[in-house]
Amino acid sequence: MTVITKRATTGIDHAATAVRLRRAYSGKPLSPIRDGLAGATVDDAYAIQAENTRYWLREGRKRVGAKIGLTAKSVQAQLGVDQPDFGTLFADMEVEDGGTVAAGRLIQPKVEAEIAFVLGRVPDPAADDLFALADTVAHALPAIEIVDSRIENWNIGLIDTVADNASSGLFVLGTKPAALRDIDLQLCGMVLEKNGEPASFGAGAACLGNPLIALRWLVRKMAELGSPLAEGDIVLAGALGPMVTVLPGDSFTASIAGLGSVHVQFGR
């Protein structure tokens, strides 16, 4: 896998901003980085993200896929943005189904229920046919994405979240793969329970109308930026409903029709 090679030309110091974001992982979030990046474009934000991706790969982290963010209109409304983004998934971000996230591991976590695709072969960025794209998916899984932000109080715009690896945190995958032919990706209903009570509702159509449309967007965007998807990659396709804030001791179960359930607990 190659890391983004397309470069922005606004003169912004991508490396310096990347260092600031890395340091924030220690637990002290930053004020919105967009405020100090006058004239920054989305290309600048992806270049900042790529600086940290390259750094983490050099440090020994293993890339396992990508996450698509901001695909549900409800989440876009929550965060005041109007287009998707993506970030890198690393192996050490995965929490086993039913596992516990230690207290203090994240700064200001929230959870979303999503569909995860596992690619059986590399999709063609030029292809438009969703049926052909579906044929590149080996299987799907229910997923919980635990998003986080290094920007204080989640006061983010598109520049902030893209630069911050699409506000990534951790992710949890179900353990029973499902073939796409057995799932209605548009109409599959989702319920996210918090401590046994429904906290978020949605359906596949909330993800850009169909999670495969989100996957097609990602395939094209990553190819455009010189960082194409690879066989075996995990893709978190985007939220099926609103994010839910996490408090210490909370437990969450996401259930998606045709895919089953996935569960995670947070330490006190």
N, C-alpha and C positions, 0 to 999 in steps of 0.2 A: 504494500500500500504506500502510495506517495502522499505527502502532506501538501496542502494547498500551496500552489506555486504562483498563482496570479497575484500581482502586487498592486496595491493602491498607490496613487501618486500625489497625495495631498500634503506630503511632507511631515505627517504625524509620526512621532517616534513610537512605533508599534512595540518594540522590545521593552521600552521603559514602562509602558502601560501594562504589558503582560506581567512584568515583575511585580507591579503593584497588586494586580489581581492574585497572583500566586501567594503573595504574602498575606492576603486577606483570608486564605484558607486556615490560618492559625486561629481564627475566631473573631477577628476585629473587622467588621465590614467597612466598606468604603462609601464615601458620598458618591452620588452618580458620576461615573467617569465621563459621560457625555458633556458635562458642564465644563470640563477642561480640554475638550477635543473639538474646538471650533472648526467647522467645516468638514468634520469626519463623515465618511460615507459608510455604507454597509460593507463595501470592500475593505475599508480600513478595519472595521470590526472583525471581519473574518481573518484578516491578516494578524490581528492581535491574538485571536483565538488560536491561529496556526502556530504562532510563536510558542505558546504554552504547550500545544500538542507536541511539537518537536522536542521541547524541553523534557516533557514527561516520558516520551519514548526513549530519549537518551538516558533518562534515569531508570529505565527498565520496566516501565509500565507496558502492558500489552493491550493493543487496540483490539476490540471485538465487534465493533459496529458503530452505529450512529443513532441518534435520537432526533426526531422531528418535534419541534416545539411550536406553540401558538397556532395550532390547526383548528381548534374549536372556537367558534365565534364568541362563546361565553368567556373563554379564557382571554381572547384578544380584547374583549371589553374590559375584563378585570385589569389588564395590564396596559391598556391604552395603545395597542399596536394593531396593525392591519395586514400583516403578512407572516408566513411561517419563518422559522429559522431552523438551524440544525447544530448539533454538537457531537463530539466524539464520545463513544462509550469505551471504557477501559475495563479489563477483567476484574480489577479490585473494586469496582463499583457495584458488583452483583452481590445481592443478599439472597440466601436460599429461601425458597418458599416456606413460610412459617417461621422464619428466623427473626432475630431481634436486633434492632439497630441500637447500638450503645448510646446512652445519654452523652451529649456533648460532641458526637461525631460530626454533626452538621450544625450550621449556624441558625437558620430560620426555615426549617423544612416544611414543605407542603406535599400532599400526595395527589396523584391523578391515576385514574384507571385507563388502560390503553390496550391495544392489540399489538403484539410483537410478531414481526415476520422474521423467519430465518431463511436466508437466501440459499437456494440449491445451485444456482449458477448466476453469473454476472448479467444483470439486465442491460439492454441496449438503450443508451440515452436518447437515441433518435427515434425510438419506437413510440407510437402514440396509443396503441391498442392495449387496453387494460387486461384483456384476456391473455395476450402474449406475456404481459408483465406478470400476471398471476402464475403463469407456468414456470417462472423463474423462482418462485417461492417454494421452498421445501415443505414448510409447515408454519402454522401460526400457534401462538400461545397467549393466554391471558397474562397481563402484566400490570404491575404497580410501578409507576415512576415516582421516585421521591425527589422532587425538585428542591433546589436550594439556591440562594443568591448571595454573592459576595458584596452586593450593593445594599446599603442599610435600608431597612424598612420596605424592601421590595420596591423601592422607588425607581423603577427601570423603564427605559425606552428601548427601542430596537437596538441601538448601538450598544447599550449596556449589556443586554442579555446575550447578543451574539458574541461580543468580546468575551463574556464570562461563560464560554462553552455552553451557550443556550441554557443558562441557569441550571446546569446539571447537578445531580447529587449522587443518588444511588438508584438501583432498579431491582425488581423482584420478578422472576418469571415463573409461571405455572409449570407443572411437570408432565402434563399430558398433551403432546402435540396433536393438532387437528389439521386435517387437509382443508384447503380453501373451498373445495367443492361441498364441504359439509357445513359451511358457515354462510349466512346471509350478511355480508360485510356492511351493507347499508342499513339494514333493519335490526341487526342484533342489538338487543337491549342491554344496558349496563346499569348495575347498582353498586355503588361504593358505600360500604357500611363502616361507620366509625364507632367502636365500642358496642357493636351489635345493633346500632340504629342507622337507618339509611341517612346518608349525608350528601350524596351526589348521584344524580341520575343522568343518563344519556343514551346514545345509540351510535352505531357506526357512522350514520349520516352526519353526525356532528363534527366528524373529522374530514373537513373539506368536501363533504358530500359522500365520501367513500374513502376508507383508509388506503386503498390502492391509488387514489389520486394523490394522496400525500406521499406515498412511496414514489410515484412517478416524478413528483416535484423534486424529491430528494435525489433521485438518480440523476436528473438533469442538472441540478444545482451543484452537486459534488463533482460531476464530470466537468462542468463549466469552470470550476475552481481548481481543477487539476488533482482532485482527490477522489477518484471513483470508488464505488462500492466493490466488494470482493465476494467471491463464493464463501458461504459460511457465515457471513456477517449477520448480526442481530440488528434489526431495525425496530425501534420503538416508534410506532406510526403517528402518535399524537393523542392528546386527551380526548375522551369521549364525553366529557362533562366538566363542570367547574372543579377547580382545585379546592382542596380542603386543608386547613391549617392543622399542624400536628402539635400536640402538647405531650409532655413526658408521661409515659405510661399508656398512651393510646394504642389501640389495635385497629387494624384495617383489613377488610376483606373485599376484594373486587370480584364480582360475578358478571360474566359476559355470556349471553346466550350462544350456545354452540361451542363454547370454549371452556366452560367451567370456571373455577375460582382460583384465586391466589391470595395469600395472607401474609401480613407482616406485623410485627409488634415493635413498639418503641420502649426503650428502657426508661426507668424513672430517674 
